[in-house]
Amino acid sequence: MTKPGFAKDNSSTLGLLARITARDIAGAFSVYHTEFARISRRAATRFAARDFSGKQRDRSERIDLYEPALQACLDEIRLKLNTHALDIDLWQAIKGRYARLIRPIPDRELYKTFYNSITRRLFNTVGTRPEIEFVEPPPPYHAPGGTYVFHGELDVSLDWLIEFLCHLPLPAPLCNPTIEARFVARELRHQWGDFLDAHPPIERLSELFYRNLRSYVVLRAAHADGYRPLVLALINTSRGIRIEAVVTEPREVSALFGYTRSYFHADLDPVADAVDFISSILPAKPRFELYTSLGRAKQGKTERYRELIAALSRTTGTIVDAAAEPGMVMMVFSSPAYPAVFKVLRDRFGPAKSITHEGVVKKYEYVFKHDRAGRLIDAQEFRELVLPRHAFSASLLEDLIHTISRRIDIRASEVVLHHVYVERRVRPLNVFLYQADSRARRAAVHDFGQAIKDLAGTGLFPGDLFPKNFGLTSHGRVVLFDYDDVVPLDECRFRDLPKARYPEEALAAEPWFSVEPGDIFPEEFSHFWGLDREANSWLLEAHGELTDPCWWRAIQAHTAKGRINDTVPYHRRRRLRPPAPVMDTAI
């Protein structure tokens, strides 16, 4: 319950508490922000030493920073404010003090999001409370210098490119600057052709971006209508750093910063300027995806919420049931007005599901921290999300009352979702395979098999292999979006299918051999991934080893030794030469 406000004669006490609390919140985020940057900077050292297992540990450590920092700050505030912890007048004063305190900080939007997390936890906020929260979108802000470096006019002459490459902030030496410059020159001439005749001005973000086995130099070239992207992908071999790829196609650059990849490690200051820079070369890319791809997941949620509310406020009755086939665990719905789906846990799961509600939440937490390898959609978790009721169709509201009554509150003008996951909308694979032509079907089936392999290489088994649990992104890449059945590979036992001793056993409805939890029989996969005969033959032709238990056991042994799965995040034709060994433990 909200406490009564301060009396007027206690205004000095209110001002003192407001000043101290604002300072404590800003200080707590500053400590988190500094530690986030410190871990991000370690990526350069990891890359130089080819310590990719260490980089994986850093990924988890950095993700785990936010919640303890938030909770520690919240505990301190409750202790200091005591009986005034829920005083609205005080928090209005704290908000004003905080706004003035962070005004000179370039990344003040990150500070605002942390502050909002504090008030939402403290007041158990449903929706938003503008009187004590920062809810307005920020005005444009550009920090002076430091974020990007100007390199003059782009020149593909050997001397210019050698000098350019030698001035990059590389954590280890190039193999051979002359050879690397020749590869870059050849590829730029091939991809940009006549555009190079204009000698466009070229700029790059000052910091390298690190993820898994690679680092990236992110540049932009100016032209009459804006900017063109240019990304150099680097690998560190035993002989030094090589340029593996030159990526200029906007769709491929967009995929690098996409929602199916793990977050980059880059010490960016300010982050907002880096987001502006990347937005200039990828104007169609939502800002929330850029913040999220840079590891700022909370700010990504803030940006997505603003986009979502703005889109739905203009629609009526457009949120409808989105599932091609109703799931047994989640109720899924979406709106054509916004490219996302909402996933809410059903009150009761289907009889075939033994998992609990808490178990599903843990699965999503596991995926959030896992290497997504371009095959898992980043799901953002929202609590007490308030959406306009007019955006929901009447039939969907009726269904929601019966299927997720524990997690929804329908009011006169609002629908409150107490706990919901929001994901990027993709086209269900089973629907695509039913509607597409033969050539597109075959390509999707081949990538379906590759998706299973890529996930296995990260130490993950999808569990349910039905195509309805997979989807196609706008780039035509198959991804998994249903996580209630995923399990770590080391928890699986891939068994050979016992041979029937006599015909009656082979024809029996139930297995004649014992099956324990965790037992998996790959030889039976072709009966369970729900493909028609033609698609099944394509999959077995391209990825027949998926039905071989020996292959799965070999992958288990591979990942158990800490070996790294190398999923190339762009088309393999972008590689400038055959792949060189990056480390002796890479796949």
C-alpha positions, 0 to 999 in steps of 0.5 A: 500500500502506498504510504502517505506523502511527506508533510510540507514542513518535512520538505528538507527531509524529502529533499535529502532522501531524494538526493541520497537515493538518486545518488545511490541508484546512479552509483549502483548502475555505474558500478554495474556499467563499469564491470560490464565494460571490464568483462567486454574488454576481456574479449580482446585478450581472449581473442588474442590468446584464442581462449574461446572457452574463456570467452564462453564463460565471460558471456555467462558472467556478463549476463549474470551481472544485472540481476544481483546489481539490481537486487543489491540496490533495491535491498539498500533502498528499502533499508535506508528509506524504511517506512518511506520506501513506498512514498509517491511524493518522495519517488517523484522527487527522486525521479527529478533528482535522478534526471538532473544527476544523469543529464550530462551522461551520454548513456543516460537512457541505460541509467533510466532503464535501471531506475525503472527496474528499481521502481517496478520491483519496489511498487510491483508496477503493472503497466507503467507509472509515469509519475515515478518512471521514465516512460518518454522516448529519448530525444536524439543525442550525439556524444562528441567523438570517440565512438568512430574513426574517420579514415578519409576516402576509401581507396582500394590501392594496396598501399592505402589498404595496408596502412588502413589494416595496420591502424586497426586496433587489433589485439594480435598481429596480422598474418601478412598485411600485404596478402590481407590487403590484396584479398580485401581489395579484390573482394571490394572490387567484386562487391562494390564495383563502380561505387569505388570510383567515387572514393566514398568517405569511410568511417569505422566504429572505434572498437572491434566486436567480438563473438565466438571465434571471430571479431568484426570491424564495423564500417560505413561508406557514405553515398548520396542517400546515406551509408553503405555497410562494410564489415570485415570478419577476422579470425585468429589462427596460429599464424596470426589474424586473417581477414576471413570475409568482407560483408557488404550486403545489408541483409547479411550485415543485418543478420550479424546483429540479429535476434538469433545470435549471441551478444557481442562483446565490445567496450562501447562508450557511449553505447547510444552512439554505436547504436546510431552508427549501426542504424545508419547502415541498417535503417530497417533494423529495430533499435531494440535489436541493436541494443540487445545484440550489444548485450544491453538486453534490458535496454532492448526490452525498453526500446521494444516496449515503446515500439510495441505500444506505439504499433498496437495503439493504432490497431483494433482487433488485430491481435489474434491466435498465431499458432499454426498448430496450438501448442500444449505448453504455450498460448501464442498470439500476435498482430500483423501490426507488429512483427512479434509473437506473445507466448504465455504459459497455459494454465494446464499443459497437454497430457503428453507434457510432464514438465512443470511451469517452473521447468519451462521458465528454467528452459527459457533462462537456459536458452537466454544464456546459451550460445544461440549459434544463429538457431535460437530466437532471443525471447524477451521476458516481460512481467505485468505487460499492459496492452490496449484491449482494443487491439485484441480480437473478441474471439482471442480474448474469449480463448485467453480467459479459458486457457491462461486465466492465471496469467491474464487480467482483462480490464475495461480498456486494458489486458494485463499479461502477468508473465509473457515472452515476446519473440520475433515472429517467424514463419512456422516450418511446417506451414512453409513446407506445406505451401512452398515449391519443391526447390524452396522446400528442399532448401528448407529441409536441408537447413532444418537438418543443419540447424539440428547439427548446429544446436548439437554442436553447442551442446544442445538437443532440441528434444521435439524435432517436429517442424512445427517447433521450428521456423524460417526467418526473413533470411530463410534460416531455420531456427528453433522457437519452442524451448520446453523440450530442449535439454543439454546434450550431456543429459542425453543417452543416445542408444542403438535401437535393440534388434527384435528377437522375433517378429512379434516383438517388432510388431508390438505397439510398445517397446519390448526393451527398457527405456529410461528417462534421457534415452534417445534412439536416433534411428527412429528420428525419421518417424518423429520429425513429421516430414512427408516421404519426399522431404524425409528422403531429402533430409536423410540424403543431406544429413543421414548421420542424424539418425546414427547414434554413433554420430551423436555420441561423437558430438557429445564427446566433442562438446564435453571436451570444451570444443567450440562449434563454428557456425559461420554467421554469413554465407560461406561464399563470403570467405576469402579463402578456404578456412584456416584452423583457428584453434585445435579444438574448433569444429 
